[in-house]
């Protein structure tokens, strides 16, 4: 690229000899070309290089890199598809080879996420049947090459969105997609639909398998609040809560008494055409020490990025969270002690992460989800041509998103941890670790039978 300057600052110009690289989308030929103009007609700019806008004699290309659809550094996931398109799915790059994985294991996680599970989820009927078309051989082993997983859409109802094609749903992404792109996919909300998370959950199933095999790490999430019903702090033991307890009811709360209260609260607003929000708590046990990299890739920062990228999220806290602000340092600090030659903490107000790095204790975090935007009650809004109006949204939508958000939260946590495990090994285990201070992640792995046992139970 050629360059010119304005007040000493450099500008880059596109050159017809430079073409887009693989994976970068080329735009139409640009009408703009920056050239030095030392003979500006304005006396105020004499002697200063300024850009001269003109149509190039030889069409050049501007290139942009597609953004916002990829997640991860080494274990990278790209999702694709829309709510009412042909299908949704993901492409996983960087997955280690020789990992045993089956369609059935992925399907278990997708079934936990799919719509139409119960009366407190959207009534849309999708089987969400997945298909692996690359990256896994006939023996069910990952090959180290990109893994493609696709799920077709089969129950679209585009006519439900006629009114919403003309008027914006309050607090929905309808308006902001128009503000950004000047065009949007009306039916189902396009990429803003929670159906996009199918690709995340499918990739998360593989990530959870790797974590189980490599370090026996277990990720469990559950609903800890639905509307004004809050799971009591002493109702669940983070060290012993099980997947069976979580999956024992339609709201995915491990305490049966609280679960019924949550279901009643959701039912009460569902029949009125309204919606409510809630929180999902995620517990991660047997986390290797040393994951996360200061300063911008702290583990809690990466997990926050992952969780806040999910639809409808509004907040996240780790460990003591905001409640910790009411304590003094002497009350909040997690004191160290020795146990079987390992350094442990007697309390865990840090939530398993200190200085942005995992300390080996259980990680726990809580994610807040807002009420579903699309409701069957009349709301004030505006049309695309800027006229005030009223809207009663149609379509099939969750009265509360948190029951189906549980596997999404688990998946995003798994994607972060696998990625950071690979980053950690790549930087810190090229040479032998310091056994006095570090734990190696290259020790014995969990057997295949132990890793698939939770799946068999479901």
Residue pairs with C-beta under 8 A, 6 or more apart in sequence:
1 12
1 13
1 14
1 15
1 18
2 12
2 13
2 15
3 10
3 11
3 12
3 13
4 10
4 11
4 13
4 34
4 35
4 36
4 49
4 51
5 11
5 49
6 48
6 49
6 50
6 51
7 48
11 34
11 51
12 34
13 33
13 34
13 35
14 30
14 33
14 60
14 61
14 62
14 63
15 60
16 56
16 58
16 59
16 60
16 61
18 61
19 26
19 61
20 26
20 61
20 63
21 63
23 65
24 63
24 64
24 65
24 66
25 63
25 64
25 65
25 66
26 61
26 62
26 63
27 61
27 62
27 63
27 64
29 56
29 59
29 60
29 61
30 56
30 59
30 60
30 61
30 62
31 55
31 56
32 53
33 52
33 53
33 54
33 55
33 56
33 60
34 51
34 52
35 51
35 52
35 54
36 49
36 52
37 49
37 50
37 51
37 52
38 47
38 49
40 46
40 48
40 50
69 78
69 79
69 80
70 76
70 77
70 78
71 77
71 78
71 79
71 200
71 306
71 309
71 415
72 94
72 415
72 419
73 419
73 422
73 423
74 94
74 419
74 422
74 423
74 426
75 92
75 94
75 95
75 207
75 415
75 418
75 419
75 422
76 92
76 93
76 94
76 419
77 90
77 91
77 92
77 93
77 199
77 200
77 203
77 415
78 90
78 91
78 93
78 199
79 88
79 89
79 90
79 196
79 197
79 198
79 199
79 200
80 88
80 89
80 90
80 91
80 199
81 87
81 88
81 89
81 153
81 195
81 196
81 198
81 199
82 88
82 185
82 188
82 190
82 191
82 193
82 195
82 196
83 153
83 156
83 185
83 187
83 188
83 189
83 190
83 193
83 195
83 196
84 153
84 156
84 158
84 185
84 187
84 188
84 190
85 153
85 185
86 152
86 153
87 150
87 151
87 152
87 153
88 150
88 151
88 153
88 195
88 196
88 198
88 199
89 130
89 148
89 149
89 150
89 151
89 198
89 199
89 202
90 148
90 149
90 198
90 199
90 200
90 202
90 203
91 146
91 147
91 148
91 149
92 135
92 146
92 147
92 149
92 203
92 206
93 146
94 422
95 135
95 142
95 144
95 147
95 206
95 210
96 142
96 144
96 210
96 422
97 141
97 142
97 143
97 144
98 141
98 142
98 144
99 141
99 142
99 206
99 209
99 210
99 213
100 140
100 141
100 209
100 448
101 136
101 140
101 141
101 142
101 205
101 206
101 209
102 140
103 130
103 131
103 132
104 455
105 205
105 209
105 452
105 455
106 130
106 132
106 149
106 202
106 205
106 206
107 129
107 130
108 205
108 455
108 458
109 201
109 202
109 204
109 205
109 208
109 407
109 410
109 411
110 128
110 130
110 151
110 198
110 201
110 202
110 205
111 128
112 201
112 247
112 404
112 406
112 407
113 128
113 197
113 198
113 201
113 404
113 407
113 408
114 126
114 127
114 128
114 404
115 121
115 122
115 123
115 124
115 125
115 126
115 396
115 398
115 404
116 122
116 123
116 124
116 125
116 126
117 250
117 403
117 404
118 250
118 403
119 250
119 267
119 270
120 250
120 251
120 263
120 266
120 267
120 270
120 398
120 399
120 400
120 403
121 250
121 398
121 403
121 404
122 396
122 397
122 398
123 396
124 155
124 396
125 155
126 153
126 154
126 155
127 154
128 151
128 198
129 151
129 152
130 149
130 150
130 151
130 202
131 149
131 150
131 151
132 147
132 148
132 149
133 148
133 149
133 150
134 145
134 146
134 147
134 148
135 142
135 143
135 145
135 146
135 147
135 148
136 142
136 143
136 147
137 143
142 206
147 206
149 199
149 202
149 203
151 198
151 202
153 195
156 187
156 188
157 395
157 396
158 187
158 188
160 394
160 395
160 396
161 186
161 187
161 188
161 394
161 395
162 394
163 391
163 392
163 393
163 394
164 174
164 186
164 391
164 393
164 394
164 395
165 186
166 383
166 384
167 381
167 382
167 383
167 384
167 389
167 391
168 174
168 175
168 178
168 381
168 382
168 383
168 384
168 391
169 373
169 374
169 379
169 381
169 391
169 393
170 373
170 379
170 380
170 381
170 391
171 370
171 373
172 189
172 192
172 373
172 374
173 189
173 192
174 184
174 189
174 192
177 184
177 190
177 192
178 184
178 384
184 190
185 191
188 195
188 395
192 311
193 311
194 311
194 312
194 398
194 401
194 404
194 408
196 311
197 310
197 311
197 408
197 411
200 408
200 411
200 412
200 415
201 407
201 408
201 411
203 411
203 415
204 407
204 410
204 411
204 412
204 413
204 414
204 415
205 411
207 411
207 414
207 415
207 417
207 418
208 219
208 410
208 411
208 414
209 451
210 418
210 421
211 217
211 218
211 219
211 414
211 417
211 418
211 421
212 218
212 446
212 450
212 451
213 445
213 446
213 448
213 451
214 421
214 441
214 445
214 446
215 286
215 287
215 288
215 421
215 441
215 446
216 286
216 446
216 450
217 284
217 285
217 286
217 287
217 288
217 417
218 284
218 285
218 286
219 282
219 283
219 284
219 410
219 413
219 414
219 417
220 241
220 242
220 243
220 246
220 282
220 283
220 284
220 285
220 410
221 246
221 280
221 281
221 282
221 283
221 406
221 407
221 409
221 410
221 413
222 231
222 236
222 241
222 246
222 252
222 253
222 254
222 280
222 281
222 406
223 231
223 251
223 252
223 253
223 259
223 262
223 278
223 279
223 280
223 281
223 402
223 403
223 406
224 230
224 231
224 253
224 278
224 279
224 280
224 281
224 366
225 231
225 278
225 279
225 402
226 251
226 253
226 262
226 265
226 266
226 276
226 278
226 400
226 402
227 262
227 265
227 266
227 269
227 276
227 277
227 278
227 400
228 265
229 258
229 261
229 262
229 265
230 258
231 253
231 255
231 258
231 281
232 255
232 258
235 254
235 255
235 258
236 254
236 255
238 283
238 285
238 362
238 364
239 285
239 362
241 254
241 283
242 254
243 454
243 457
243 458
244 457
245 254
246 252
246 253
246 254
246 406
247 458
248 254
248 256
248 259
249 256
249 259
249 260
249 263
250 263
250 403
251 259
251 262
251 263
251 266
251 402
251 403
252 402
252 403
252 406
253 259
253 262
262 278
265 276
266 276
266 399
266 400
269 275
269 276
269 399
269 400
270 399
272 377
273 375
273 376
273 377
274 371
274 375
274 376
274 377
274 399
275 371
275 372
275 373
275 374
275 375
275 397
275 398
275 399
275 400
276 371
276 399
276 400
277 312
277 314
277 368
277 369
277 370
277 371
277 400
277 401
277 402
278 368
278 369
278 400
278 401
278 402
279 366
279 367
279 368
279 369
279 402
280 366
280 367
280 369
280 402
280 405
280 406
280 409
281 364
281 365
281 366
281 367
282 363
282 364
282 365
282 366
282 367
282 409
282 410
282 413
283 362
283 363
283 364
284 352
284 362
284 363
284 364
284 413
284 417
285 362
287 352
287 358
287 360
287 361
287 362
287 363
287 417
288 358
288 360
288 421
288 424
288 439
288 441
289 357
289 358
289 359
289 360
289 438
289 439
290 357
290 358
290 424
290 428
290 438
290 439
291 299
291 357
291 358
291 417
291 420
291 421
291 424
292 298
292 299
292 300
292 302
292 353
292 356
292 357
292 358
292 420
293 356
293 357
293 420
293 423
293 427
294 355
294 356
294 357
295 356
297 356
297 420
297 423
298 353
298 355
298 356
298 357
299 353
299 356
299 357
299 358
299 363
299 416
299 420
300 318
300 351
300 353
300 356
300 365
301 356
302 416
302 419
302 420
303 316
303 318
303 363
303 365
303 412
303 413
303 416
304 316
306 412
306 413
306 415
306 416
307 313
307 316
307 365
307 367
307 409
307 412
307 413
308 316
309 412
310 367
310 405
310 408
310 409
310 412
311 401
312 369
312 370
312 372
312 373
312 401
312 405
313 367
313 368
313 369
313 370
314 368
314 369
314 370
315 367
315 368
316 365
316 366
316 367
316 368
317 365
317 366
318 350
318 351
318 352
318 353
318 363
318 364
318 365
319 348
319 349
319 350
319 351
319 352
319 353
319 364
319 365
320 327
320 332
320 349
320 350
320 351
321 351
321 366
324 332
324 349
327 349
332 349
333 349
334 345
334 346
334 347
334 348
334 349
334 350
334 354
334 361
335 345
335 346
335 347
336 343
336 344
336 345
336 346
337 343
337 344
337 345
337 346
338 344
342 360
343 360
344 360
344 361
345 359
345 361
348 361
348 362
348 364
350 359
350 361
351 363
351 364
351 365
352 358
352 359
352 360
352 361
352 362
352 363
352 364
353 359
353 363
360 439
367 405
367 409
369 401
369 402
369 405
371 400
372 397
372 398
372 399
372 400
372 401
374 393
374 395
374 397
375 393
375 397
376 392
376 393
376 394
377 392
378 390
378 391
378 392
379 390
379 391
379 392
379 393
380 388
380 389
380 390
381 388
381 389
381 390
381 391
382 388
382 389
383 389
398 404
421 441
424 441
425 441
425 442
428 438
429 440
429 441
429 442
433 439
433 440
